[in-house]
């Protein structure tokens, strides 16, 4: 098997360099966007006591050795979210961060184990405000790159077109023929009802699949490839069980204030109306870690300081946006490695 030439090969770097310079220009433009709106840029420590508490997020673990030789297990963060929310509790109102984040078990044309996340928060504002930020940043990236269209492989979208906003329930009905909300009418999601609907839609399931397993498989196979084609798409109102850090919707307790932004079938951003109920947040974290233990035989500690900070945190909305993916689409690169200055080693 022939080994692919390294990214630091002069010819390969010369080919990638125009995209990397555009990356810098897009980053500068985004910084100016946030400065003009009164945001403060913050830097969050990557080393944390907990990397996050979602069942399918996988962290890099390390060990901190104290001056007395005592050893403590630590993690590289999968997002700056916990630290940013502590800053909101401390009194910050509008913050953003370009953070290097780390996720294990992730590698592919759209994924890297280390990547740059753009995360921002607005205290005291609805998540409609951060949705507007997302759409503005899409247009800004395209304008800065001189791109009339975002492209990924054979798919394209107009970054300046009016956004499409669709609920998760409507997307399941349109693209999979599934009445999703009818499977979550009770206190617990109805696994057998969703399994039957997924099977009828031609989605393969396993006997031990949970409701969340089936939901995720339908989402990945049938919904996501059809989103963000021709225009930006906001996929809104995720089921509460799929929104561990978001507050429940005021108009329907079955769903949460969680949205994702898609372009060209690629997920670009994930945003919440933030949950600030520490008791409910603990319950959700423990449930997520129980699921992680069931599937992967591991669990991560809960950040007790984070839960304590929620008591002082104001109502807020926030978004995590994959900056590398944004650049990839704005420059029509065919994989994420091409827009990273020093791609992860394989």
C-alpha positions in Angstrom: 0.0 0.0 0.0 1.4 3.4 -1.0 1.6 5.9 1.7 -0.1 9.3 0.9 2.4 12.2 0.8 2.4 14.2 4.0 0.6 17.6 4.3 4.0 19.3 4.7 5.2 18.2 1.3 5.9 21.5 -0.5 3.7 20.6 -3.5 0.8 19.6 -1.3 1.2 22.7 0.9 1.4 25.0 -2.2 -1.9 23.5 -3.4 -3.6 24.0 0.0 -2.1 27.4 0.9 -4.7 29.6 -0.9 -7.5 27.8 1.1 -5.5 28.3 4.3 -5.1 32.0 3.7 -8.9 32.3 3.0 -9.3 30.5 6.4 -7.4 33.3 8.1 -9.4 36.0 6.3 -12.7 34.3 7.3 -11.6 34.1 10.9 -10.6 37.8 10.9 -14.0 38.7 9.4 -15.9 36.7 12.1 -13.9 38.4 14.8 -14.8 41.8 13.4 -18.5 40.7 13.2 -18.5 39.8 16.9 -16.5 42.9 18.0 -19.0 45.1 16.1 -21.8 43.5 18.1 -20.2 44.1 21.5 -18.9 40.5 22.1 -15.8 39.8 24.0 -13.5 37.0 22.9 -12.6 34.6 25.6 -10.0 31.8 25.9 -11.1 28.6 27.7 -8.7 26.1 29.2 -8.7 22.8 27.3 -7.9 20.7 30.4 -11.0 19.9 32.4 -12.3 17.6 35.1 -15.1 16.5 32.7 -15.0 16.6 28.9 -18.8 16.7 28.6 -21.5 14.3 29.5 -23.1 13.1 26.3 -23.3 9.4 25.7 -21.7 9.4 22.2 -19.0 12.0 22.7 -15.6 10.4 23.2 -12.8 12.3 25.0 -9.0 12.2 25.2 -7.9 11.4 28.7 -4.7 12.4 30.4 -3.2 12.7 33.9 -2.3 15.7 36.0 0.5 15.2 38.5 0.6 17.6 41.4 3.7 19.0 43.0 3.2 16.3 45.7 3.2 13.6 43.1 -0.6 13.0 43.5 -2.2 11.9 40.2 -5.6 13.0 38.9 -7.4 11.9 35.8 -8.2 14.9 33.5 -9.7 15.3 30.0 -9.3 17.5 27.0 -12.5 19.3 26.4 -14.9 18.3 23.6 -16.3 21.8 23.7 -15.6 25.0 25.6 -19.3 25.0 26.7 -18.9 24.3 30.4 -16.2 27.0 30.7 -18.2 29.6 28.7 -21.3 29.0 30.8 -19.2 29.6 34.0 -18.2 32.9 32.5 -21.8 33.8 32.0 -22.4 32.9 35.6 -19.5 35.2 36.5 -21.3 38.1 34.8 -20.2 38.1 31.1 -23.1 38.8 28.8 -21.9 38.3 25.2 -18.9 36.1 24.6 -17.3 34.1 21.8 -14.4 31.7 21.5 -12.3 30.0 18.8 -11.3 26.9 20.6 -9.3 23.8 19.7 -11.4 20.9 20.8 -10.7 17.2 20.9 -13.0 14.2 20.1 -11.9 10.6 20.0 -13.4 8.1 17.5 -13.8 10.9 14.9 -12.0 10.8 11.6 -13.2 11.3 8.1 -13.8 13.8 5.3 -15.9 16.0 7.7 -14.3 14.9 11.0 -11.0 15.3 12.7 -10.0 14.3 16.3 -8.8 17.9 16.9 -10.6 20.8 15.3 -11.6 24.4 15.8 -15.0 25.2 17.3 -16.5 28.7 17.2 -18.8 29.0 20.2 -20.7 32.1 21.3 -23.4 33.0 23.8 -25.9 35.8 24.2 -27.2 36.3 27.8 -30.8 37.3 28.1 -31.7 36.7 24.4 -33.8 34.1 22.7 -32.2 31.6 20.5 -33.8 33.3 17.4 -30.9 35.8 18.0 -28.2 33.2 17.7 -30.0 31.7 14.7 -29.7 35.1 13.0 -26.0 35.1 13.9 -25.5 31.7 12.2 -27.1 32.9 8.9 -25.1 36.1 9.0 -21.8 34.2 9.5 -22.6 31.9 6.6 -23.0 34.9 4.3 -20.0 36.6 5.8 -17.8 33.5 5.1 -19.0 33.3 1.5 -18.5 37.0 0.9 -15.0 36.9 2.4 -14.1 33.9 0.3 -15.6 35.4 -2.8 -18.0 32.4 -3.1 -21.4 32.6 -4.7 -22.2 29.1 -3.6 -21.2 26.7 -0.9 -20.2 23.3 -2.2 -19.5 19.9 -0.9 -18.9 17.2 -3.5 -21.9 17.1 -5.7 -24.1 19.3 -3.4 -24.3 23.0 -3.4 -26.3 25.8 -1.7 -26.7 29.6 -2.0 -25.3 31.1 1.2 -27.2 34.3 0.6 -30.6 32.6 0.0 -33.4 33.0 2.6 -33.1 30.3 5.2 -35.4 27.3 5.4 -36.6 26.5 8.9 -38.1 23.1 9.5 -38.9 21.2 12.7 -37.4 17.8 13.3 -40.9 16.3 13.4 -41.8 17.8 10.0 -38.5 16.6 8.5 -39.1 13.0 9.7 -42.6 13.2 8.1 -41.3 14.6 4.8 -38.2 12.5 4.3 -39.0 9.3 6.1 -42.8 9.2 6.4 -42.5 8.9 10.2 -44.9 10.6 12.7 -42.1 11.2 15.2 -44.1 13.1 17.9 -46.6 10.2 18.1 -43.8 8.0 19.5 -43.0 10.4 22.4 -46.5 11.2 23.7 -46.0 9.5 27.0 -43.5 9.9 29.8 -41.1 7.6 28.0 -40.5 7.5 24.2 -42.2 4.5 22.6 -39.4 2.3 21.2 -41.6 -0.2 19.5 -43.6 2.5 17.8 -40.5 4.2 16.4 -39.0 0.8 15.5 -42.1 -0.2 13.5 -42.2 3.2 11.7 -38.4 3.0 10.9 -38.7 -0.5 9.6 -41.6 0.5 7.3 -39.4 3.4 6.0 -36.7 0.8 5.1 -34.3 1.7 7.9 -32.6 -1.3 9.4 -32.7 -1.6 13.2 -31.5 -4.1 15.8 -33.4 -5.8 18.5 -31.5 -4.0 21.2 -31.8 -0.5 19.7 -33.0 2.2 22.0 -35.4 5.0 20.9 -32.4 7.3 20.6 -30.5 4.7 18.5 -33.3 4.5 16.0 -33.9 8.3 16.0 -30.2 8.8 15.2 -30.1 6.3 12.4 -33.1 7.7 10.7 -31.7 11.2 11.1 -28.3 10.3 9.6 -29.6 8.1 6.8 -32.8 9.9 5.7 -32.9 13.4 7.0 -29.5 15.0 7.1 -28.6 14.3 3.4 -31.7 16.3 2.3 -30.9 19.4 4.4 -29.2 22.6 3.3 -29.6 21.8 -0.4 -29.9 25.1 -2.3 -30.2 27.2 0.8 -29.4 27.2 4.5 -31.6 25.0 6.6 -32.3 25.3 10.3 -33.5 22.0 11.7 -35.4 23.0 14.8 -37.2 21.6 17.9 -35.3 18.4 18.7 -36.9 15.9 21.0 -36.0 16.6 24.6 -34.2 13.3 24.9 -31.8 14.4 22.1 -31.0 17.8 23.7 -29.2 17.2 27.0 -28.2 20.8 27.6 -31.2 22.6 26.1 -34.4 23.9 27.9 -37.8 22.5 27.0 -39.9 24.4 24.4 -42.6 26.6 25.9 -45.2 25.4 23.4 -44.5 21.7 23.5 -42.8 19.9 26.4 -41.9 17.0 24.1 -39.3 19.0 22.3 -36.5 21.3 23.2 -35.0 24.6 22.1 -32.3 23.0 20.1 -31.5 23.6 16.4 -28.8 22.6 13.9 -27.7 24.5 10.8 -27.1 22.5 7.6 -25.6 23.5 4.3 -25.0 21.0 1.4 -26.1 18.2 3.7 -23.4 19.0 6.2 -24.1 20.0 9.8 -22.4 23.3 10.5 -23.8 24.4 13.9 -25.6 23.2 16.9 -27.5 25.7 19.1 -29.6 25.8 22.3 -31.8 27.9 24.4 -29.7 26.9 27.4 -30.9 24.8 30.3 -30.2 26.5 33.7 -32.0 24.1 36.0 -29.1 22.4 37.8 -31.3 19.5 39.2 -32.7 18.7 35.7 -29.2 19.1 34.2 -27.8 16.6 36.7 -30.6 14.1 35.9 -29.9 14.4 32.2 -26.1 14.0 32.7 -26.6 10.9 34.8 -28.9 9.4 32.3 -26.4 10.1 29.5 -23.6 8.5 31.5 -25.8 5.5 32.2 -26.3 5.1 28.5 -22.6 5.6 27.8 -21.7 2.9 30.3 -24.3 0.5 28.7 -22.8 1.0 25.2 -19.1 1.7 25.8 -18.5 0.5 29.3 -17.2 3.9 30.5 -18.5 7.1 32.0 -17.1 10.6 32.6 -17.3 12.5 35.9 -19.8 15.3 36.3 -18.4 18.8 36.7 -19.9 19.8 40.0 -18.6 23.4 39.6 -20.5 23.6 36.3 -23.8 22.5 38.0 -23.2 25.0 40.8 -22.6 27.8 38.2 -26.0 27.1 36.6 -27.6 28.6 39.7 -26.0 31.9 38.9 -26.2 31.7 35.2 -28.7 34.0 33.4 -31.0 32.8 30.7 -29.0 32.6 27.6 -28.7 31.1 24.1 -25.6 29.7 22.5 -24.2 28.0 19.5 -21.2 25.7 18.6 -20.2 26.0 15.0 -17.6 23.9 13.3 -15.2 26.5 11.9 -13.2 24.1 9.7 -16.4 22.9 8.1 -17.5 26.4 7.4 -14.2 27.1 5.7 -14.5 23.8 3.8 -17.8 24.7 2.3 -17.0 28.3 1.6 -13.9 27.3 -0.3 -15.4 24.2 -2.0 -12.8 21.9 -0.4 -13.6 18.2 -0.7 -12.4 17.3 2.8 -11.7 19.0 6.1 -8.0 18.3 6.0 -7.5 20.7 3.1 -8.5 23.7 5.2 -6.5 22.9 8.4 -3.1 24.4 8.7 -1.7 21.3 10.3 -4.1 18.4 9.8 -4.1 15.6 12.4 -1.6 12.8 11.8 -3.0 9.4 10.9 
